[in-house]
Structure formats: structure tokens, C-alpha cells
Amino acid sequence: MGACRADRFFLCIYEKGCLLMKKVIYTTMNELQQRTPTIMDFNSYAKYAVLLPLICQHDDVFVLFEVRSFQLRRQPGEICFPGGKMDACDQNPQETAIRETCEELGIKKEHITHVVPLDYVFSPFGMVIYPFVAFVNNAHMQINKKEVEDVFTVPLSFFIETKPQIYRVQFEPKPEDDFPFDDIPGGRQYNWRPRQIEEYFYYYEDKVIWGLTAKIAHHFARLIQKGEGESTCRDLLI
């Protein structure tokens, strides 16, 4: 085969290959039009769910908080809502929130009603947290002392009427030692962009409610404010 004929042969193969590749790409793109986009690398996030418990007492509505057991390795003594990491047996985050609440407060599923999802949160630590709010009947509550040191309540009106104090925390990227600095513009002097997050603080009597717990309480209070105002316990239960 002469050089000229060989060139034409390989050009023909190349063109057919390009046409085939285009066809594959167009077919794939048509199929992708039916696909619902999700969050990239979403499966790498650890999934958690928490429940903001509403307690009805004396025709008023209160928010119940836990104090984490001092025996726990992570965040002992901190104030939080019931909740935890999703298990393989949980069909969805709502199941997680209900299961964890039952385990920690020693109540049954039927004691949790009117479960409503709130906005979920992506943390800078590779977690996604699904908050829920629900009414909880605490008449038969027996807290799990292995996980919960104590519980207390705060009137919902406190969060509606009180603005949280907000402080900022800055996170600086820190590449590992084997990071290929020579392959990026600026090398070790690359201008990494820090991330700043807001931490909410509420001070109620001798309790300090802060962090994600405070942010969820604030979020729910704002949703109540956007509605028709704070309803009575009877109205909410209808």
C-alpha cells in the first residue's frame, strides 16, 4: 500500500470513528435529558438526621433539648436534639430521626406525630444533616442514660422573639505533604480560598444552645414567623 493510499485509509477510519463517537455522545446526551441531576459525590457524605421535638404543656409549645451524656466520647455534655447517623435498616432520614428519638428519649413511635422535614444542611466536615420537627408526647419518657445526661425545655416563643448571637469561624485549606504543588499555578504560594461559617448562639437561663442545634432552632422559628405567627397548641394539633 502506497503512502498516499495508507493516509487516505487511516483518515477514513478516523472519520468513521469520529462519526461513531458523535453518535454515541448524542445518544448519551439524549438519555441524560431524562436524568434528574443530583449532588456530585453525594454518596461520599455521611448522612445524619435529627428531630426538633415540640412539647405541649399548659396550652403552650416548648422545644425539648438533650444534654449529651458525659460518658460519650464525642461532644460529651453538649446540648443537642435527638438524632444520629443513618443505619442501613433506615429507609429514609425521617426513619432515622424517629428511631434515634425513640432510643434516646425512651418513647414509642406513636408518641411522635406531625413529622415535618426542615431544610437539610451540608457541613464542612463531609456530612449532610436532615432535620425534622414533630410533636412529641413526653408523658412516658424515660431517657437513655447511656446517651442522654438530661433534658430540658425552652418555650418556642423564646426563639421567635430572640435573635441569636452570631460568630464566625474560618476554615483554611491545608493540603497534605504529598500534594503536587509543582503542577498548579503558584505552587506552594497558591491562593487558597478560606471558608467562613456562621455559628449561632442562644443563651437561655443557664443553658448555652449553639452550633447546628441553634441554627436548626433559628431556622424553624423563622419559618413560624413567615407563617401566620405562633399558633396555640390546640391549633397546631388540628
C-alpha beads as a LAMMPS data file, in Angstrom:
LAMMPS data file: protein, C-alpha beads

238 atoms
237 bonds

1 atom types
1 bond types

-500.0 500.0 xlo xhi
-500.0 500.0 ylo yhi
-500.0 500.0 zlo zhi

Masses

1 110.0

Atoms # bond

1 1 1 0.000 0.000 0.000
2 1 1 1.452 3.377 -1.033
3 1 1 1.957 6.167 1.449
4 1 1 -0.857 8.218 -0.124
5 1 1 -3.359 5.345 -0.053
6 1 1 -2.363 4.492 3.532
7 1 1 -3.009 8.086 4.623
8 1 1 -6.463 8.054 2.984
9 1 1 -7.231 4.676 4.614
10 1 1 -6.376 5.861 8.124
11 1 1 -8.207 9.163 7.515
12 1 1 -11.321 7.174 6.557
13 1 1 -11.014 5.044 9.716
14 1 1 -10.561 8.212 11.794
15 1 1 -13.607 9.906 10.246
16 1 1 -15.776 6.823 10.782
17 1 1 -14.529 6.645 14.360
18 1 1 -15.439 10.299 14.890
19 1 1 -18.914 9.758 13.440
20 1 1 -19.417 6.741 15.687
21 1 1 -18.191 8.692 18.717
22 1 1 -20.526 11.591 17.887
23 1 1 -23.433 9.176 17.595
24 1 1 -22.604 7.645 20.974
25 1 1 -22.294 11.103 22.553
26 1 1 -25.582 12.359 21.073
27 1 1 -27.368 9.175 22.175
28 1 1 -25.962 9.518 25.682
29 1 1 -26.899 13.201 25.878
30 1 1 -30.460 12.408 24.827
31 1 1 -30.629 9.811 27.588
32 1 1 -29.187 12.305 30.087
33 1 1 -32.096 14.661 29.382
34 1 1 -34.310 12.180 31.250
35 1 1 -31.902 12.080 34.203
36 1 1 -32.535 14.107 37.348
37 1 1 -29.311 15.830 38.444
38 1 1 -28.107 15.142 41.971
39 1 1 -25.263 16.432 44.114
40 1 1 -21.872 15.312 42.833
41 1 1 -20.150 12.759 45.107
42 1 1 -23.265 12.733 47.294
43 1 1 -22.648 9.108 48.313
44 1 1 -19.369 10.132 49.949
45 1 1 -21.252 12.238 52.527
46 1 1 -22.176 10.683 55.866
47 1 1 -25.954 11.008 56.377
48 1 1 -27.428 12.097 59.710
49 1 1 -30.929 13.030 60.856
50 1 1 -32.160 14.943 63.901
51 1 1 -35.578 15.759 65.330
52 1 1 -36.659 19.046 66.866
53 1 1 -39.220 17.854 69.462
54 1 1 -42.173 20.096 70.262
55 1 1 -43.794 19.546 73.659
56 1 1 -47.275 20.836 74.524
57 1 1 -47.692 21.960 78.119
58 1 1 -50.277 24.296 79.673
59 1 1 -51.555 25.447 76.284
60 1 1 -48.060 26.488 75.248
61 1 1 -45.436 24.949 72.964
62 1 1 -41.900 24.145 74.111
63 1 1 -38.786 22.864 72.363
64 1 1 -37.114 19.894 74.041
65 1 1 -33.322 19.655 74.144
66 1 1 -30.956 16.932 75.271
67 1 1 -27.710 17.237 77.200
68 1 1 -25.381 14.565 75.835
69 1 1 -24.072 12.026 78.329
70 1 1 -20.661 12.790 79.810
71 1 1 -19.752 9.155 79.117
72 1 1 -19.797 9.705 75.357
73 1 1 -16.502 10.115 73.507
74 1 1 -17.821 12.704 71.068
75 1 1 -19.184 16.025 72.309
76 1 1 -19.943 14.940 75.896
77 1 1 -22.151 17.359 77.815
78 1 1 -23.181 19.341 74.737
79 1 1 -26.753 20.454 74.097
80 1 1 -28.385 18.891 71.050
81 1 1 -31.536 17.469 69.504
82 1 1 -32.220 13.715 69.378
83 1 1 -30.687 12.152 66.291
84 1 1 -27.824 10.223 64.796
85 1 1 -26.322 8.550 61.764
86 1 1 -28.485 6.734 59.232
87 1 1 -28.380 2.950 59.541
88 1 1 -28.641 0.528 56.643
89 1 1 -32.036 -0.522 58.019
90 1 1 -33.417 3.031 57.747
91 1 1 -35.440 3.559 54.578
92 1 1 -35.041 7.339 54.720
93 1 1 -33.762 10.127 57.011
94 1 1 -37.174 10.519 58.659
95 1 1 -36.966 6.919 59.869
96 1 1 -33.536 7.685 61.299
97 1 1 -34.780 10.737 63.177
98 1 1 -37.748 8.841 64.648
99 1 1 -35.694 5.760 65.555
100 1 1 -32.984 7.785 67.278
101 1 1 -35.542 9.892 69.152
102 1 1 -37.295 6.773 70.428
103 1 1 -33.988 5.231 71.529
104 1 1 -32.715 8.346 73.286
105 1 1 -35.938 9.504 74.949
106 1 1 -37.337 6.058 75.675
107 1 1 -40.624 6.628 73.857
108 1 1 -42.588 4.764 71.181
109 1 1 -43.139 5.741 67.554
110 1 1 -46.785 6.526 68.205
111 1 1 -45.650 9.213 70.667
112 1 1 -44.193 11.170 67.717
113 1 1 -46.731 12.878 65.437
114 1 1 -46.974 15.525 62.706
115 1 1 -43.409 14.932 61.475
116 1 1 -42.326 17.669 59.055
117 1 1 -38.978 17.977 57.218
118 1 1 -36.916 21.149 57.535
119 1 1 -34.112 22.350 55.250
120 1 1 -31.160 19.975 55.232
121 1 1 -27.610 21.081 55.970
122 1 1 -24.241 20.292 54.379
123 1 1 -21.478 20.561 56.963
124 1 1 -17.836 21.387 56.119
125 1 1 -16.924 18.013 57.635
126 1 1 -18.394 15.826 54.899
127 1 1 -21.819 15.308 56.458
128 1 1 -25.370 16.055 55.376
129 1 1 -27.866 16.528 58.205
130 1 1 -31.609 16.141 57.702
131 1 1 -33.591 17.986 60.417
132 1 1 -37.236 17.259 61.160
133 1 1 -39.742 18.811 63.542
134 1 1 -42.552 16.912 65.261
135 1 1 -44.814 16.875 68.274
136 1 1 -43.616 14.510 70.989
137 1 1 -45.707 13.142 73.834
138 1 1 -43.280 13.087 76.753
139 1 1 -45.690 11.668 79.332
140 1 1 -43.942 8.270 79.312
141 1 1 -40.427 9.481 78.536
142 1 1 -37.557 7.519 80.097
143 1 1 -34.273 8.915 78.826
144 1 1 -31.446 6.574 77.866
145 1 1 -28.738 7.474 80.387
146 1 1 -26.026 5.906 78.215
147 1 1 -26.591 8.636 75.650
148 1 1 -28.510 11.404 77.414
149 1 1 -27.445 13.101 80.641
150 1 1 -30.558 15.247 80.972
151 1 1 -33.318 17.013 79.032
152 1 1 -34.824 20.468 79.362
153 1 1 -37.366 22.603 77.517
154 1 1 -37.385 26.151 76.187
155 1 1 -40.552 27.995 75.120
156 1 1 -40.813 28.136 71.336
157 1 1 -41.687 31.817 71.742
158 1 1 -38.143 32.429 73.039
159 1 1 -36.659 31.520 69.648
160 1 1 -39.298 33.534 67.811
161 1 1 -38.680 36.636 69.919
162 1 1 -34.910 36.332 70.441
163 1 1 -32.236 36.970 67.838
164 1 1 -29.260 34.629 68.154
165 1 1 -25.773 35.980 68.608
166 1 1 -23.708 35.098 65.545
167 1 1 -19.965 34.463 65.490
168 1 1 -17.797 33.465 62.551
169 1 1 -15.329 30.616 62.207
170 1 1 -12.848 30.467 59.341
171 1 1 -11.621 27.207 57.814
172 1 1 -8.287 27.252 55.980
173 1 1 -7.460 24.563 53.377
174 1 1 -4.380 22.538 54.370
175 1 1 -3.029 20.295 51.572
176 1 1 -1.180 17.132 52.582
177 1 1 2.609 16.886 52.233
178 1 1 2.453 14.850 49.018
179 1 1 0.186 17.371 47.256
180 1 1 1.583 18.100 43.728
181 1 1 2.212 21.827 44.242
182 1 1 4.517 21.956 41.208
183 1 1 1.589 21.066 38.935
184 1 1 -0.600 24.052 39.830
185 1 1 -0.148 27.789 39.142
186 1 1 1.560 29.490 42.070
187 1 1 2.833 26.242 43.563
188 1 1 3.073 26.411 47.336
189 1 1 2.039 30.064 47.160
190 1 1 -1.313 29.165 45.584
191 1 1 -4.022 31.482 46.877
192 1 1 -6.360 29.027 48.597
193 1 1 -9.763 30.464 49.384
194 1 1 -10.737 30.042 53.059
195 1 1 -14.314 29.270 54.007
196 1 1 -16.181 31.159 56.680
197 1 1 -19.187 29.734 58.504
198 1 1 -21.548 31.332 60.990
199 1 1 -22.102 29.814 64.418
200 1 1 -25.362 30.700 66.181
201 1 1 -25.634 31.110 69.959
202 1 1 -28.743 31.316 72.150
203 1 1 -28.468 31.959 75.891
204 1 1 -31.456 30.749 77.893
205 1 1 -31.180 30.882 81.692
206 1 1 -28.012 28.864 82.435
207 1 1 -28.049 26.985 79.102
208 1 1 -25.918 27.748 76.041
209 1 1 -27.508 26.454 72.838
210 1 1 -25.109 26.840 69.946
211 1 1 -23.834 25.468 66.645
212 1 1 -26.019 23.392 64.372
213 1 1 -28.619 22.881 67.118
214 1 1 -29.069 26.641 67.449
215 1 1 -29.148 27.066 63.665
216 1 1 -31.952 24.496 63.307
217 1 1 -33.954 26.136 66.113
218 1 1 -33.457 29.522 64.440
219 1 1 -34.483 28.108 61.045
220 1 1 -37.727 26.679 62.446
221 1 1 -38.526 29.890 64.334
222 1 1 -38.108 31.892 61.098
223 1 1 -40.463 29.525 59.282
224 1 1 -43.051 30.070 62.022
225 1 1 -42.595 33.833 61.690
226 1 1 -43.151 33.696 57.938
227 1 1 -46.480 31.978 58.553
228 1 1 -49.372 33.435 60.484
229 1 1 -47.461 33.700 63.725
230 1 1 -47.302 31.298 66.622
231 1 1 -50.426 29.169 66.863
232 1 1 -51.731 27.713 70.058
233 1 1 -51.053 24.104 70.869
234 1 1 -54.645 23.159 70.011
235 1 1 -54.492 24.894 66.629
236 1 1 -51.274 23.123 65.699
237 1 1 -52.689 19.733 66.557
238 1 1 -55.811 20.089 64.393

Bonds

1 1 1 2
2 1 2 3
3 1 3 4
4 1 4 5
5 1 5 6
6 1 6 7
7 1 7 8
8 1 8 9
9 1 9 10
10 1 10 11
11 1 11 12
12 1 12 13
13 1 13 14
14 1 14 15
15 1 15 16
16 1 16 17
17 1 17 18
18 1 18 19
19 1 19 20
20 1 20 21
21 1 21 22
22 1 22 23
23 1 23 24
24 1 24 25
25 1 25 26
26 1 26 27
27 1 27 28
28 1 28 29
29 1 29 30
30 1 30 31
31 1 31 32
32 1 32 33
33 1 33 34
34 1 34 35
35 1 35 36
36 1 36 37
37 1 37 38
38 1 38 39
39 1 39 40
40 1 40 41
41 1 41 42
42 1 42 43
43 1 43 44
44 1 44 45
45 1 45 46
46 1 46 47
47 1 47 48
48 1 48 49
49 1 49 50
50 1 50 51
51 1 51 52
52 1 52 53
53 1 53 54
54 1 54 55
55 1 55 56
56 1 56 57
57 1 57 58
58 1 58 59
59 1 59 60
60 1 60 61
61 1 61 62
62 1 62 63
63 1 63 64
64 1 64 65
65 1 65 66
66 1 66 67
67 1 67 68
68 1 68 69
69 1 69 70
70 1 70 71
71 1 71 72
72 1 72 73
73 1 73 74
74 1 74 75
75 1 75 76
76 1 76 77
77 1 77 78
78 1 78 79
79 1 79 80
80 1 80 81
81 1 81 82
82 1 82 83
83 1 83 84
84 1 84 85
85 1 85 86
86 1 86 87
87 1 87 88
88 1 88 89
89 1 89 90
90 1 90 91
91 1 91 92
92 1 92 93
93 1 93 94
94 1 94 95
95 1 95 96
96 1 96 97
97 1 97 98
98 1 98 99
99 1 99 100
100 1 100 101
101 1 101 102
102 1 102 103
103 1 103 104
104 1 104 105
105 1 105 106
106 1 106 107
107 1 107 108
108 1 108 109
109 1 109 110
110 1 110 111
111 1 111 112
112 1 112 113
113 1 113 114
114 1 114 115
115 1 115 116
116 1 116 117
117 1 117 118
118 1 118 119
119 1 119 120
120 1 120 121
121 1 121 122
122 1 122 123
123 1 123 124
124 1 124 125
125 1 125 126
126 1 126 127
127 1 127 128
128 1 128 129
129 1 129 130
130 1 130 131
131 1 131 132
132 1 132 133
133 1 133 134
134 1 134 135
135 1 135 136
136 1 136 137
137 1 137 138
138 1 138 139
139 1 139 140
140 1 140 141
141 1 141 142
142 1 142 143
143 1 143 144
144 1 144 145
145 1 145 146
146 1 146 147
147 1 147 148
148 1 148 149
149 1 149 150
150 1 150 151
151 1 151 152
152 1 152 153
153 1 153 154
154 1 154 155
155 1 155 156
156 1 156 157
157 1 157 158
158 1 158 159
159 1 159 160
160 1 160 161
161 1 161 162
162 1 162 163
163 1 163 164
164 1 164 165
165 1 165 166
166 1 166 167
167 1 167 168
168 1 168 169
169 1 169 170
170 1 170 171
171 1 171 172
172 1 172 173
173 1 173 174
174 1 174 175
175 1 175 176
176 1 176 177
177 1 177 178
178 1 178 179
179 1 179 180
180 1 180 181
181 1 181 182
182 1 182 183
183 1 183 184
184 1 184 185
185 1 185 186
186 1 186 187
187 1 187 188
188 1 188 189
189 1 189 190
190 1 190 191
191 1 191 192
192 1 192 193
193 1 193 194
194 1 194 195
195 1 195 196
196 1 196 197
197 1 197 198
198 1 198 199
199 1 199 200
200 1 200 201
201 1 201 202
202 1 202 203
203 1 203 204
204 1 204 205
205 1 205 206
206 1 206 207
207 1 207 208
208 1 208 209
209 1 209 210
210 1 210 211
211 1 211 212
212 1 212 213
213 1 213 214
214 1 214 215
215 1 215 216
216 1 216 217
217 1 217 218
218 1 218 219
219 1 219 220
220 1 220 221
221 1 221 222
222 1 222 223
223 1 223 224
224 1 224 225
225 1 225 226
226 1 226 227
227 1 227 228
228 1 228 229
229 1 229 230
230 1 230 231
231 1 231 232
232 1 232 233
233 1 233 234
234 1 234 235
235 1 235 236
236 1 236 237
237 1 237 238
